[in-house]
């Protein structure tokens, strides 16, 4: 008689107390809490590469070379309807990526080019937040004549020889606000 009551009480206490899921990324010393009501994919598949004849490359040395300059997917977060998404990624700072200012300009130019292809009327917002002495640069675009309003943007920071790139696309403004809150309340250690 007591066991079912204790089980229900334990479940209720554990469920009610969870408001977020915590993720730690040791490569850059980041700890972030994502609201619990989002779909979370924390296992991002590694890329595959094809040679000039269309065959998959299996040589581990060649694969390491190719992967060195690529984004490394850390985490994908989305609303339950998948209309609102954010991906957390790392890119090594290399001679190919350039310094932070070059990478930021490349990233914002690329995002704005994609937005121009999809929207004719849009605005941009720039801001910088500081989290534990790390500057996080935000570049966000949003449509001015669509319903619902479409938001697309990036958060970019330079951390320990990497660029942290958080790419977001959403139509639910609350999704974007919660994402930004998670970013600005994260911890770098």
C-alpha positions in Angstrom: 0.0 0.0 0.0 2.8 2.4 0.9 5.0 1.4 -2.2 2.6 2.8 -4.8 2.2 6.0 -2.9 5.9 6.5 -2.6 6.4 5.7 -6.3 3.9 8.3 -7.3 5.3 10.9 -4.9 8.9 10.2 -6.2 7.8 10.5 -9.8 5.9 13.8 -9.1 8.8 15.4 -7.3 11.3 14.4 -10.0 9.0 15.6 -12.8 8.1 18.9 -11.3 11.6 19.8 -10.4 13.1 19.5 -13.9 12.9 22.7 -15.8 15.9 22.2 -18.1 18.4 19.7 -19.4 22.1 20.5 -18.8 24.8 19.9 -21.4 28.5 20.2 -21.0 30.9 20.6 -23.9 34.4 20.1 -22.6 36.3 21.1 -25.8 35.3 24.7 -25.1 34.4 24.6 -21.4 30.7 25.4 -21.9 27.8 24.4 -19.7 24.3 25.3 -20.9 20.8 24.5 -19.7 18.1 23.9 -22.4 14.4 24.1 -21.4 13.0 20.6 -20.9 10.1 21.0 -23.3 12.3 20.9 -26.4 13.2 18.0 -28.5 17.0 17.4 -28.1 19.3 15.5 -30.4 22.7 15.3 -28.7 24.1 12.6 -31.0 25.0 14.3 -34.3 26.1 11.8 -37.0 29.6 12.3 -38.4 29.9 13.4 -42.0 30.7 11.1 -44.8 32.9 12.0 -47.8 33.0 10.9 -51.4 35.9 10.9 -53.7 35.8 12.3 -57.2 34.4 9.0 -58.5 31.6 9.0 -56.0 33.0 6.3 -53.7 33.0 6.8 -50.0 36.4 7.7 -48.5 37.4 5.3 -45.8 41.1 6.2 -45.4 41.3 7.5 -41.8 44.2 9.9 -42.4 42.3 11.5 -45.3 39.1 11.6 -43.2 40.9 13.4 -40.4 42.2 16.0 -42.8 38.7 16.6 -44.3 37.0 16.8 -40.9 39.6 19.1 -39.4 38.1 22.2 -41.1 34.4 21.2 -40.8 31.8 22.2 -38.3 31.4 19.7 -35.5 27.7 19.3 -34.5 27.2 19.3 -30.8 23.5 19.6 -30.2 20.2 20.2 -32.1 17.3 21.7 -30.2 13.8 22.0 -31.6 10.2 22.6 -30.7 8.0 19.5 -30.6 6.5 20.6 -34.0 10.0 21.1 -35.4 9.1 24.5 -36.8 11.7 26.1 -34.5 15.3 24.8 -34.4 18.7 25.7 -33.1 22.0 23.9 -33.7 25.1 24.2 -31.6 28.3 23.7 -33.6 32.0 24.1 -33.3 34.5 25.1 -36.0 38.3 25.1 -35.5 40.0 28.4 -36.0 42.4 27.7 -38.8 44.1 29.7 -41.6 41.2 28.8 -43.8 38.5 30.2 -41.4 40.6 33.3 -40.6 40.4 35.3 -37.4 37.1 36.0 -35.5 36.3 39.2 -37.5 36.8 37.4 -40.8 34.7 34.4 -39.7 32.0 36.6 -38.3 31.8 38.7 -41.6 31.8 35.5 -43.7 29.0 34.0 -41.5 26.8 37.1 -41.5 27.3 37.7 -45.2 26.3 34.1 -46.0 23.2 34.2 -43.7 22.1 37.5 -45.3 22.6 36.1 -48.8 20.3 33.1 -47.9 17.7 35.4 -46.3 17.6 37.6 -49.4 16.8 34.5 -51.5 13.9 33.7 -49.2 12.5 37.1 -48.1 12.2 40.5 -49.8 11.4 42.5 -46.7 13.5 41.8 -43.6 15.4 43.6 -40.9 18.6 42.7 -39.1 19.6 43.0 -35.4 23.1 43.0 -34.1 24.1 42.7 -30.5 27.0 41.4 -28.2 26.5 39.7 -24.9 29.3 38.8 -22.5 29.1 35.5 -20.6 32.0 34.8 -18.3 34.3 37.1 -20.3 33.4 35.4 -23.6 31.8 37.8 -26.1 28.8 36.2 -27.9 27.9 38.1 -31.1 24.3 37.9 -32.3 23.2 38.5 -35.9 19.5 38.0 -36.4 17.2 38.6 -39.3 13.5 38.6 -39.3 10.8 39.0 -41.9 8.7 42.2 -41.8 5.8 41.1 -44.0 5.2 37.4 -43.3 2.8 35.9 -40.9 4.1 34.3 -38.8 7.3 36.3 -38.6 10.3 34.2 -39.6 13.5 34.6 -37.6 16.9 33.3 -38.7 20.3 34.0 -37.1 23.5 33.1 -35.5 25.3 33.5 -32.3 29.0 33.4 -32.7 31.8 33.3 -30.1 35.5 32.6 -30.1 36.4 30.1 -27.4 39.7 28.2 -26.9 40.8 28.0 -30.5 37.2 27.3 -31.8 34.3 29.3 -33.0 31.0 28.4 -31.3 28.2 28.8 -33.8 24.6 28.6 -32.7 22.3 28.7 -35.7 18.7 29.3 -35.1 15.6 29.4 -37.3 12.2 29.9 -35.8 8.7 31.4 -36.1 7.8 31.2 -32.4 9.3 34.3 -30.8 9.1 32.6 -27.4 11.4 29.9 -28.7 14.0 32.5 -29.6 13.7 34.3 -26.3 14.2 31.0 -24.3 17.1 30.1 -26.5 18.8 33.4 -26.0 18.2 33.2 -22.2 19.8 29.7 -22.2 22.8 31.2 -24.1 23.3 34.3 -21.9 22.9 32.3 -18.7 25.3 29.6 -19.8 28.7 29.2 -18.1 32.2 29.0 -19.6 34.7 27.4 -17.3 
